[in-house]
Amino acid sequence: MATITVDGAQVHYEKTGTGTGPALVLVHGTGSSGAALNWGQTAPRFAGHRIVITPDLSGTDATVDDGRPLTSEGLAAQVIAVIEEAADGPVDLLGFSMGATVTATVAALRPDLVRRLVLTAGWAHTDSDEYLRSLFTLWQDLGTSDPASFGRAVAMTGFSRGFLNAIGHDAFEALIPNMPPTPGTLRHVAYDLRVDIRHLLPRIEAPTLVLGGTQDITVPVEHSRALHAAIPHSTYAEIDAGHVMLFEQEDTFVKLVTDFIDGDASADAASAM
């Protein structure tokens, strides 16, 4: 465990694994539990042959800051600082959901730090999508008025119907407390409502893999397709899963990411043109 100060925030991160190649940086999505919840199960799958770095952004329980509104540039600055301190050279950078907006910003602003980029279940902007805007507004409202219903709504939209039916009642109920509507979580939701990184996408230089979930009802798959269309040198794949595809289809997710980051960057760029 380590902490670095970034614009007054005490940003927590962890560094695990072995390997001599580029480090893999995993950036979490919405929720004050941060990296532990998103990557606790998946990170060890990569750590056998990679150094894996997992920062906790502002809004998480592990990182302390002044509580100001979050921006993509401010969160990107935290990831950049962690990369510069913890990694030896450019990294492979993977962002999930909200983290995809942050990692895309990092890649656009600091191309020298990003060897390869993976955007999972991400999106570029919220304001012109009435579904997305309404969903995040509902989360805000439930978070302040009905915390139990907030957790239920997040669990319902986070996973596909087939997955929830497969795990059964008790396992589904156990998912509900995983993302409580803490002040930090609601700061993330407020960020989700405001975010717009469309102007940054054409600036991304790193070979990029965009992953969409065909059954995603948190961030519908059309947003992943739009990211792919807007990012030069990007490739695209879909996983038959809901928003949290890294849990629903963990083996498929890990294989797609591993094949991409361990592959030939020049070949990927050529095939994306």
C-alpha positions, -999 to 999 in steps of 0.1 A, spaced: 0 0 0 12 35 -7 -1 71 -8 8 101 -29 -3 137 -26 -20 151 -57 -35 186 -55 -41 182 -18 -56 147 -21 -40 118 -3 -44 92 -31 -41 56 -21 -29 29 -44 -16 -7 -43 11 -24 -63 12 -62 -66 24 -89 -89 55 -99 -107 69 -94 -142 94 -74 -162 71 -59 -188 49 -28 -187 28 -24 -156 -9 -28 -158 -29 0 -141 -66 -8 -133 -89 21 -127 -122 14 -109 -157 27 -116 -183 44 -95 -184 36 -58 -166 45 -26 -153 10 -22 -130 17 -52 -104 -7 -64 -110 -34 -38 -145 -40 -50 -139 -37 -87 -105 -55 -89 -102 -76 -58 -112 -108 -77 -98 -99 -111 -64 -83 -104 -48 -116 -93 -55 -130 -127 -31 -105 -142 -6 -103 -114 10 -136 -122 29 -121 -151 24 -83 -146 30 -57 -121 -6 -45 -113 -13 -10 -99 -47 -2 -85 -53 35 -75 -83 46 -55 -96 79 -69 -111 108 -49 -145 98 -36 -133 64 -24 -130 55 13 -92 50 9 -84 84 -5 -88 116 14 -94 150 -2 -113 183 3 -146 171 -12 -147 194 -42 -166 184 -73 -148 158 -94 -136 164 -129 -121 140 -155 -89 161 -156 -86 161 -118 -91 124 -115 -68 118 -145 -41 139 -126 -43 114 -98 -38 84 -121 -9 102 -138 8 109 -105 4 72 -95 19 60 -128 48 84 -126 56 73 -90 49 36 -92 56 25 -128 88 22 -147 79 36 -181 46 36 -200 19 14 -187 -10 -6 -201 -41 13 -187 -75 -2 -182 -106 17 -170 -140 3 -160 -172 24 -163 -165 57 -147 -128 47 -148 -130 44 -186 -137 82 -188 -107 88 -165 -83 65 -183 -93 79 -217 -85 114 -203 -51 102 -191 -43 87 -226 -54 119 -243 -34 143 -220 -3 121 -214 2 98 -244 38 93 -233 26 74 -202 2 50 -220 14 20 -241 -20 5 -245 -55 15 -234 -86 -7 -225 -119 10 -220 -146 -13 -205 -183 -4 -203 -174 33 -207 -190 63 -223 -180 98 -234 -208 121 -223 -241 120 -205 -260 151 -212 -276 142 -246 -286 107 -235 -319 110 -216 -317 73 -205 -283 77 -190 -290 111 -175 -322 98 -159 -306 67 -145 -278 86 -128 -304 112 -115 -324 82 -101 -293 70 -83 -288 105 -68 -324 107 -56 -324 71 -41 -290 77 -26 -303 106 -5 -339 92 2 -338 54 2 -303 38 6 -316 3 4 -334 9 -29 -302 26 -42 -283 -6 -36 -310 -27 -52 -313 -5 -83 -275 -6 -88 -274 -43 -85 -303 -47 -109 -288 -25 -135 -252 -37 -129 -258 -73 -141 -278 -91 -168 -311 -106 -159 -298 -141 -168 -268 -137 -145 -290 -126 -116 -315 -155 -121 -285 -179 -123 -270 -168 -90 -304 -169 -72 -322 -149 -46 -297 -151 -17 -267 -142 -38 -286 -113 -54 -295 -100 -20 -259 -102 -10 -249 -79 -39 -271 -50 -26 -248 -37 2 -217 -37 -21 -222 -1 -32 -237 19 -4 -247 55 -13 -219 71 8 -210 108 2 -181 96 -19 -203 73 -40 -227 102 -46 -198 124 -56 -190 98 -83 -226 98 -95 -225 136 -97 -194 133 -118 -211 107 -140 -239 131 -147 -215 159 -158 -188 141 -176 -180 149 -213 -147 138 -228 -157 139 -264 -132 166 -272 -104 144 -259 -111 112 -278 -94 122 -311 -62 129 -291 -57 94 -280 -27 79 -296 -23 45 -279 -37 14 -295 -70 10 -277 -94 -19 -271 -130 -9 -263 -151 -36 -246 -189 -33 -246 -215 -55 -228 -243 -66 -251 -267 -67 -221 -255 -36 -203 -284 -16 -189 -263 8 -169 -243 21 -198 -259 7 -230 -236 -9 -255 -241 19 -280 -219 41 -259 -190 16 -263 -195 15 -300 -194 53 -301 -161 53 -282 -146 29 -307 -158 51 -336 -143 82 -320 -109 69 -310 -82 65 -337 -64 31 -338 -91 14 -317 -104 -21 -319 -137 -33 -305 -152 -64 -289 -184 -72 -272 -191 -96 -243 -225 -112 -238 -229 -98 -203 -243 -69 -183 -224 -38 -171 -201 -56 -146 -189 -80 -174 -156 -86 -155 -176 -106 -129 -202 -121 -152 -178 -133 -178 -145 -132 -160 -126 -157 -181 -137 -140 -214 -128 -106 -200 -94 -116 -188 -86 -134 -221 -96 -104 -242 -75 -80 -221 -45 -103 -219 -45 -111 -256 -46 -74 -264 -20 -61 -240 4 -90 -248 -1 -88 -285 17 -69 -313 8 -32 -310 18 -23 -346 -5 -51 -359 -34 -38 -337 -30 -3 -350 -29 -15 -386 -60 -36 -382 -79 -7 -367 -73 16 -397 
